[in-house]
Amino acid sequence: MDHDASKSLPSWTMTLTMTYMGFWDDKSVLITGGSGFLGAALTEKLGGRGAKELISLGSNDYDLMRQSEVERMFDEHSPDLIFNLAARVGGIGANMARPADLYLSNLLIGTYVLEEARKRGTPKIVLTGTICAYPKFTPVPFQESALWDGYPEETNAPYGIAKKALLVHAQANRQQYGQNAIYLLPVNLYGPGDKFNDAVSHVIPALIKKCVEAKELGDHEIVVWGTGTATREFLYVDDAAEGMILAAELYDDPDPVNLGSGQEVSIKDLAGLIAKLSGFEGELRWDASKPDGQPRRRLDTSRAEKAFSFTARTALEEGLRTTIDWYVSHREQAERATR
């Protein structure tokens, strides 16, 4: 590679070039939640890494909320490395309507998979948490050390606490049994393959769907939840998958690690950008009777950069444009998911 050209590459690109081939060659890799949004992106990227075996599983393969099904999964597969992405998720509406369901299902999935991996002696497991676990008023940018400094934002709390319990479990197992479990905290993800069904969509797919439909119908306005003043950080799904691969290769410590872009945008500015990219020229009317959720979100991503050389590379406008194009050409698929 030309020396000057290499300087323009993201650090994780050069790291992968140097490391991935030898790391993956002899490994059987299992992905739970492999048919989901992040799981599908991770499966695609791992397909070119040369793993001995790549097993990507969805909710139709095993019910991971049942211990007997988790045991059956391990009976039928003997992975060297697990990415546990299986989860039950939703936006603010789903979190408010089904808090008990989201708490219990995520607690059970995480507990059963991690504990069975320990019992079977699986060499490594990569766990995914959620930034919904951070306290409601976490100082910005969110540092991993702030996870325990307060209660999460109320609409996200049951889901966030269930996922945070998995970090405690992983660290306790490492301390008592030496289990190699690492814990990643991806920020809000978006990109092709996201869920656009109203029952489960998050803010970006929900806004894209509203804007595209309003343009097609000739509507002069769309209604957006909240005041628009809350801020969020977003990570393109392919970047998140690359971060997880790097962590699997290079990170073996007990401390949680943020995965994000480090860029903060208000919901008002995000909605305006999506409207522009979608071609919707009407008014955005804000329904302040609906919750904003956590006031601000932006992660400190320095630990990921230092520990395994990860930095995001996809700019928000570029990623949104690609996501909108994918949604327009995959409407039926995009709106099919209901959980």
N, C-alpha and C positions, 0 to 999 in steps of 0.2 A: 504494500500500500504506500502511495506517495505520502511523505511525512507531512507536508503542508495540508493535504486533503484530509488527513486523519484528524487534524485539529478541529475541523468543522463538524465532526461526528459527535453525537451524544456520548457521554462517558460510558453508558451501559452498552452501547453498540460495540465499542472496542473491547469491553470486558467480556461480553458474550463471545466475541470472535476468539478470544484467548481461552475461554474456559468450557464452553458448553459441550464440546464434542466428547472429551474424556469423562465428564461428569455423568452424562446420561446413558452412555453406551451399555452398561450392564444392569440398568434399572428397570424394574416393573413399576409403572407410575399409575396411580388410581386417582381419578378426579370425581368426587361426589358433587352433585349439582352441575354435572358436565353438560346438560342440555339447557342450562340457564344462560342468562345474558353473559356474565363474566366467564362461566364455565365453557361456553362455546368458543369464546375468543381464546381462552387459555388452551383448550384442546387443539385448536387450529395451529397455534404457535408452537406447541410442544410436538406436533406431528412432524416438524422438520428438524427436531433436535436429536433424533437417532436413538430414542429410548428403546430398550429391548422389547417392552410391551407398554402400550398406552390404553388404559381402561377408562372410558368416560361414561359415567352412569347418570341417569336421570331419575326422577321420582317414580317413573313407571317400572323401574328395575327393582328397587327396594324401598320400603317404607321405613326411613331411618328414625322415625319417632317410636318405633317398636324395637326393643332390645333384641328380640329373636331375629328380626330381619337384619339388623346390623351384624349379628353373629353369623347369619347365613351368608352375608356379603363377604365376610372374612374367610368363611369356609370355602367359598368358591373362587376367591382371589387372594393372593399372597403378595401384596405390594411391598416394594422397598421404600416408596415415598408416596404419601397421600397429600393431596390438596383437598381440604374439606371446605367446599363452597356451598354445600347444601344449606338452604335457609328458607324461611317464609318471610316475605318482605312486602312493603307497600308504602305509599305516600302518607301524607298527613291524614287524609280521609280514612284510609285503612287502619292506621294506627289508632285513630279515635274510635272507630267502629268495632274493632276486634283486638283490643289490647291483651286480653287473656289468651286468645288463640296465638298471637304472635309471641307472647312471653313463653308459653309452655312449649310450643312446637320448637322454637329455637333453642330453648334450654335442653330439651330432650335430645335433639339431633346432635348438638355439640357434645353433650355429656356421653352419650352412648358411643359415638364414633371415636372420640379421644380415648375413652377408657378401654375400648376393645383394641385399639391400636397399641396401647400400653401392654395389655395382657398378651397380645400376639407377638410382641417384640418388634413391631414395625420400626425400622431404623430412623425415620423422620416423618413428621406430619406438619403441614403448613396450615394454620388456622386463620380465618378471616373474621375480624371484629367489625365494628361500625363506629363512625364518628358520632352517631347518636348516643354513644356511651359517655361522651364528654359532658361535664357540668354545663348547665344552661348558660351561665355567664363566665365561661372560660376566657381568660385573657387571650387576645389575638396577637400573634399566631398561636394556635393550640400546640403546646408541647406535651409529649407523651407523659411527662411527670405530673401533669395536671389532671389526669384521669380520675383521681380519687378526691379532688378538691371540692366536690359538691354534687348535688342531685341533677340528673339530666333534665333537659327540657321536657315538660310534662307529657306532651303528645307522643314523644318518642321513648319515654322512660322504660316501659315494660320491655320493649324490644331491645333497647340499648343495654339494660341491666342484664338481660338473659345472655347477651353476647359477651358482656364484660365478665360474667361469671365464668365463662370459658377460659379467660386469661388467668383467673385465680386457679382454676383446675389445672391448667397447663403448668403453671409455675409450681404448684404444689407437687404435681407428679414428677417434675424435673428434680425438685429438692429431695423427694423421698425415694424415687425409683430411678432417677437419671434419664427420664424420657426426653428425647429430643423433639420438642414441640415449639415451633415459633409462631408468633402472633402478629398479624399485619392489620393495620387500620386504614383501609382504602376510603378516600373521600367519596362524595357523590359521583357515581359513574354515569356516563352517557355514551351513545354511539350506535352504530348499526346493530340490530339485534335486540335493542331495548324493548321494554314492554309498554305498549301504547293503549292497552285496555284501561278504561276509566277506573275500574275497581282496584287496580294495582299500580298504575303509572306514577312515576315521580315527576318533578316539576318540568324538566326539559321535554320529555315525550308528551306530557299533558299540554304544554304550551304549543309545541309543534302541531299536535293534532288539532287544537282549537284554531290556530292560525290557518292551517291548510284547509280545513273544512269551511271556515268563514270566508276565505277567498273564493272557494268553489261555489258557495251559496250566495255570494254577493252581499254578505252581512256587513253592516257598517260599524259594528263594535263586537268585542268579545269581553267577557267578564273574567277577571283574574282574582284569585283568592289573595286576601291580605292587603297590606298597604304598599307593598313593593319596596319598602325600606330595608327589609332583611337582606343579608348578604350570604352568598354561598360560594364554595369552591368546587370546581368540577374537574374530573380526570377522564380523559378519553379511554375507552375500554381496552383498546390495544396497548396503550401505555401501561395500564394497570396490570395486564397480563405479563408484560415484559418485566415489570417490577417484581411480580410474584416469582417469576422464573429466576431472576437474579437472587432473590432472597433464598430460594430453595438451594441454589448453588453455593452461596457465599455467607449466609447468616445462620448462626447456631446459638444465639444468646437468648436468655429468658425475657429480656425487655421488649415491650411492644414497639412497633415501628409504624409511623404514619406513611401512607402512600398518597401523594397528591401532586398538584401542579404548583401550589404555592401562590395561585392567583385568585383574588377575591372579586366578585362582581355582585352588584345589587340585583334583586329580582326584577326591579323596574327596568334596569339597563338590559338584563338578560331577555326580558319579554320584548323590549323594543328591537333588540338584535334579531331575535327569532322571527318577529313580524316582518322585518325588512328582508331577511333571507328567504322567507316563505312567500313574499310578494303580497302580504296582507297590508292594505293601506288604511284600514279603518282605525277606530279609537280603541284604546285599552282602558276599560273601566274597572277600577279597583274596588273590590268588595271588602271593606274594612271590618265587616262583621265576622269574617273568617280569620282563623289564626295565621300569624306569620311564621310560627315555629321559632326555633332558636334565633336570637337577634343577629348574630354574626358567626360566620365559619370561615376560617382560613388556617391551614395547618403549617406548622414548622416542619419542613421536609428535610432538615439538615441531617437527621440521623440516618435516613435511607441513603442519602448521597454519600455520607461518610462510611457507612457500614457495608454497602454493596453497590456503590457507584450509580445509584438510580436518580435520574432527573427526567421529568416528563418532557415530551418533545412536540406534542400536538397543540397548536394554538386553538383557543376556544372557537373563534369564527370558522376556522378551517374544519374543526370537528363538527360543529353545528351544521355547516353546509353539507358535509358528507352524510350526516344523520338524517337530515331533511330529505335528501335525494333518496336515501335507502327507504325511508318511510313511504314516500310517494310511490315507489316502485314495488313495495312489499306490504301493501295495506292489510290484506287479509291475514298474513302471517303476523304482522306487527300487533294487531288488535286481538289475536287469538288467546294469548295468555291470560289466565284469570287468577293466578296466585304466584 
